[in-house]
Amino acid sequence: MSLPHTMRAVEITAPGGPEVLNLCSRPVPEPGHGQILIEVGWAGVNRPDALQRAGSYAPPPTASPLPGLEASGRVAALGPGVTEWKVGDEVCALLPGGGYAEYVVTPAAHALPVPAGMDLREAACLPETCFTVWSNVVMRGGLKGGERFLVHGGSSGIGTTAIQIASALGARVFATAGSAEKCAACESLGAERAINYREEDFVEILRAEGGANLILDMVGGGYIPRNLRSLADDGRLVQIAFLQGPKVEVNFAEMMMRRLTITGSTLRPQSDLAKARIAAAVRANVWPMIEAGRFAPVMDSEFPLEDAAGAHARMETSEHIGKIVLKVR
Ligand SMILES: NC(=O)c1ccc[n+]([C@@H]2O[C@H](COP(=O)([O-])OP(=O)(O)OC[C@H]3O[C@@H](n4cnc5c(N)ncnc54)[C@H](OP(=O)(O)O)[C@@H]3O)[C@@H](O)[C@H]2O)c1
């Protein structure tokens, strides 16, 4: 396959609103040892991309400064030492950055085959949310069948993934969301009870059920003490973001008296090896759920690469339900 020297990409010209996303021309990157070059078909859009664009989530020093944490497409070239893929394979992959472009490099171990029967558009939406949900809900949070699981932001890309995976594991799923339409979507995906947080108190509802065994939270702020009150004895709180801020006053006596666990993680700064282990776990556990029809990404909308600003503006309305994607070619 002959490769071009340059490609279309979207850069962040300065920290700011969606208008700072600019179509540009960049050299096609070369895959290093253990890496593959992907000819990108579709790129997933995630809230961390918007945070990076706004200047509040810097990429790791070794990552591409271009936004984009996941993509699907075809393998276009192999770096030295790569044996598990061949040129032309259809893959979706977690990326250190650079997904908003016609070509991107990533460690070969962070790519997964496109699930049978799924198109590239949907496959682009899998890596960031599946890696995040599996690693935090199952590997870190230890969710088991029969447990009560609460996810905040239930209609988000992360939330719609968490509801389906937790349901497939046999958990009793509760979700919060900000409108009746979003709550209906959460229940259609498998939540036993969706809670419109503008009208109802999730603390009361979970306590009436005996408390949540596990909470996945992206809101933080005032939700932190309320989450602790919502947990059952021995419950676990996993924090993956702080949309309402990371600082709050908390009485830790509750944690000690009721043996609560507070933990959390972010995916991007973890080592290549840690992400490869998550990839293997996702492939072994989530891919069969997809192929059995128990989980599919919820698609909100698509935008052409050159309108990445429109995609970010849509995300920041928070009206979307599920995933937003960029059509790259
Ligand atoms: N730790 C990690 O490794 C990791 C990886 C990926 C993503 N994340 C985080 O997970 C979260 C979800 O990501 P995503 O890509 O799925 O995003 P998304 O689809 O944009 O979802 C965010 C949702 O959170 C809800 N929300 C609640 N409080 C909010 C507030 N103060 N500001 C904005 N939204 C608020 C909104 O729905 P309502 O109408 O219900 O409020 C919104 O739809 C983001 O915070 C992201 O940074 C973390």
Ligand as a Chemical Component Dictionary entry (heavy atoms), coordinates in Angstrom:
data_LIG
# 
_chem_comp.id                   LIG 
_chem_comp.type                 NON-POLYMER 
_chem_comp.pdbx_formal_charge   0 
_chem_comp.three_letter_code    LIG 
# 
loop_
_chem_comp_atom.comp_id 
_chem_comp_atom.atom_id 
_chem_comp_atom.alt_atom_id 
_chem_comp_atom.type_symbol 
_chem_comp_atom.charge 
_chem_comp_atom.model_Cartn_x 
_chem_comp_atom.model_Cartn_y 
_chem_comp_atom.model_Cartn_z 
_chem_comp_atom.pdbx_ordinal 
LIG N1  N1  N 0  -11.537 8.433  33.830 1  
LIG C1  C1  C 0  -11.473 8.115  32.548 2  
LIG O1  O1  O 0  -10.605 7.337  32.125 3  
LIG C2  C2  C 0  -12.481 8.677  31.588 4  
LIG C3  C3  C 0  -12.513 8.222  30.261 5  
LIG C4  C4  C 0  -13.498 8.735  29.406 6  
LIG C5  C5  C 0  -14.389 9.691  29.883 7  
LIG N2  N2  N 1  -14.294 10.122 31.172 8  
LIG C6  C6  C 0  -15.239 11.136 31.702 9  
LIG O2  O2  O 0  -16.516 10.548 31.752 10 
LIG C7  C7  C 0  -17.491 11.567 31.534 11 
LIG C8  C8  C 0  -18.420 11.126 30.428 12 
LIG O3  O3  O 0  -17.711 11.134 29.207 13 
LIG P1  P1  P 0  -18.515 11.046 27.846 14 
LIG O4  O4  O 0  -17.529 11.161 26.752 15 
LIG O5  O5  O -1 -19.428 9.894  27.935 16 
LIG O6  O6  O 0  -19.299 12.439 27.944 17 
LIG P2  P2  P 0  -20.743 12.910 27.566 18 
LIG O7  O7  O 0  -21.417 11.940 26.658 19 
LIG O8  O8  O 0  -20.637 14.319 27.142 20 
LIG O9  O9  O 0  -21.500 12.870 28.985 21 
LIG C9  C9  C 0  -21.467 13.802 29.994 22 
LIG C10 C10 C 0  -22.860 13.789 30.639 23 
LIG O10 O10 O 0  -22.735 14.101 32.009 24 
LIG C11 C11 C 0  -23.941 14.705 32.434 25 
LIG N3  N3  N 0  -23.581 15.780 33.377 26 
LIG C12 C12 C 0  -23.860 15.771 34.675 27 
LIG N4  N4  N 0  -23.375 16.865 35.274 28 
LIG C13 C13 C 0  -22.774 17.581 34.324 29 
LIG C14 C14 C 0  -22.087 18.819 34.327 30 
LIG N5  N5  N 0  -21.916 19.549 35.447 31 
LIG N6  N6  N 0  -21.557 19.249 33.154 32 
LIG C15 C15 C 0  -21.718 18.533 32.019 33 
LIG N7  N7  N 0  -22.369 17.360 31.965 34 
LIG C16 C16 C 0  -22.892 16.892 33.111 35 
LIG C17 C17 C 0  -24.650 15.241 31.190 36 
LIG O11 O11 O 0  -25.957 14.674 31.111 37 
LIG P3  P3  P 0  -27.188 15.184 32.045 38 
LIG O12 O12 O 0  -28.171 15.877 31.183 39 
LIG O13 O13 O 0  -27.728 13.926 32.611 40 
LIG O14 O14 O 0  -26.634 16.095 33.092 41 
LIG C18 C18 C 0  -23.790 14.776 30.021 42 
LIG O15 O15 O 0  -24.539 14.174 28.997 43 
LIG C19 C19 C 0  -16.741 12.851 31.194 44 
LIG O16 O16 O 0  -16.677 13.638 32.344 45 
LIG C20 C20 C 0  -15.371 12.352 30.798 46 
LIG O17 O17 O 0  -14.365 13.311 31.043 47 
LIG C21 C21 C 0  -13.370 9.636  32.032 48 
# 
loop_
_chem_comp_bond.comp_id 
_chem_comp_bond.atom_id_1 
_chem_comp_bond.atom_id_2 
_chem_comp_bond.value_order 
_chem_comp_bond.pdbx_ordinal 
LIG N1  C1  SING 1  
LIG C1  O1  DOUB 2  
LIG C1  C2  SING 3  
LIG C2  C3  SING 4  
LIG C2  C21 DOUB 5  
LIG C3  C4  DOUB 6  
LIG C4  C5  SING 7  
LIG C5  N2  DOUB 8  
LIG N2  C6  SING 9  
LIG N2  C21 SING 10 
LIG C6  O2  SING 11 
LIG C6  C20 SING 12 
LIG O2  C7  SING 13 
LIG C7  C8  SING 14 
LIG C7  C19 SING 15 
LIG C8  O3  SING 16 
LIG O3  P1  SING 17 
LIG P1  O4  DOUB 18 
LIG P1  O5  SING 19 
LIG P1  O6  SING 20 
LIG O6  P2  SING 21 
LIG P2  O7  DOUB 22 
LIG P2  O8  SING 23 
LIG P2  O9  SING 24 
LIG O9  C9  SING 25 
LIG C9  C10 SING 26 
LIG C10 O10 SING 27 
LIG C10 C18 SING 28 
LIG O10 C11 SING 29 
LIG C11 N3  SING 30 
LIG C11 C17 SING 31 
LIG N3  C12 SING 32 
LIG N3  C16 SING 33 
LIG C12 N4  DOUB 34 
LIG N4  C13 SING 35 
LIG C13 C14 SING 36 
LIG C13 C16 DOUB 37 
LIG C14 N5  SING 38 
LIG C14 N6  DOUB 39 
LIG N6  C15 SING 40 
LIG C15 N7  DOUB 41 
LIG N7  C16 SING 42 
LIG C17 O11 SING 43 
LIG C17 C18 SING 44 
LIG O11 P3  SING 45 
LIG P3  O12 DOUB 46 
LIG P3  O13 SING 47 
LIG P3  O14 SING 48 
LIG C18 O15 SING 49 
LIG C19 O16 SING 50 
LIG C19 C20 SING 51 
LIG C20 O17 SING 52 
# 
